[in-house]
Structure formats: C-alpha cells, structure tokens
Amino acid sequence: MRYQAIAITLMLAMAMAGTAIAGDIYKWTDEEGNVHFGDRPLGEQPERLAIQSKPTDPAKIQAMAQARSQAAAKAAEEAAAAQPEGPSEEELQAQANERAQKCTTYRAQLQKYVTSRRLYREDESGERVYLDEGEMQAAREQVETRVEEYCSS
C-alpha cells in the first residue's frame, strides 16, 4: 500500500512537471564521440527529435491505482476464504492418537508411582538420587495432572 502511494505521488509530480519539460529535445555528439540528449543543444550539428507527449490525466491514474488496490484486496479475501476453517480430518485423527498414546504412558507411570515404595531420578552423572516423601508426593501429583489432561475427553 505504501509503494502504491509513492508511485501515485511520483506520477502526479511527473505530470505536473511535464508542462515544464515539454519543449524540444535535441540529440548531439561531442568531440569524444559521446551521444547526449537535452533541451539546449551544446554540440555541433544537433538533431531535433520528434518526441510527442501528452499530459497525464491524474484522475485516470488514480482510478487505475484504486482498481489495482481493490483487485488485490479481493484476491486476498478469496485466498482467505479458500483456507479451511479448522484442522483437517487427518490432523484431528493424529492429535487423538497422540493424546491416547500419552494417556497410556502417563497411566502406566502413575501406576508405577503409586505401587513403588521408593522413587528415584538420575542426576547429571547418571547415578540414582532417591526422592524423599515430599518429592514423591509432588511427582505423583504431577503425573495425576497429566493423566487428567490427556485421558479426559
């Protein structure tokens, strides 16, 4: 949108400046063989170019820019409407399978935590560190929360 505004502004500026530069255009070659163009011939044997120009209609330019903008907005709306509303059937099935798998895993872990007299975790060196009663209760509660999260419908 910003680039369209810049383009329109430049076109309008060129249209207004068009009347100032609508004079004769000349082409000439200098002593070094370089070709030049300008409104004041400086070299020998300038050639007047037959360039015709007509003023730009700012209203026409604005209408074209607005039509282009509306077409882009319509295309964006159509693209958004073409997007599916929610997850596909395959995605839903994959999510359900993942939930069922996690439910089974956490239930087995909860069963282990309830029936075990001692629980442990491994530290950085790979050695067992046994949990005290408070840590065991916190671990059980955490697994119970996971079971409720993944096993409830």
Number of C-alpha atoms within 10 A of each C-alpha: 7 6 8 13 12 11 13 16 14 12 17 18 12 15 16 14 12 15 12 9 11 14 14 14 17 20 19 18 17 13 8 6 8 8 11 14 16 14 13 12 18 15 15 11 12 18 14 15 11 9 10 8 10 9 12 14 11 16 10 10 14 16 11 13 16 13 12 13 14 12 12 12 12 12 12 12 11 11 10 11 10 9 8 8 8 8 10 10 9 9 11 12 12 12 13 13 12 13 17 14 14 17 19 15 14 22 19 14 15 20 13 13 19 14 8 10 9 12 17 13 11 10 9 7 6 8 10 12 11 13 14 11 12 9 13 19 13 11 16 18 14 13 18 17 13 18 20 13 14 19 16 9 6
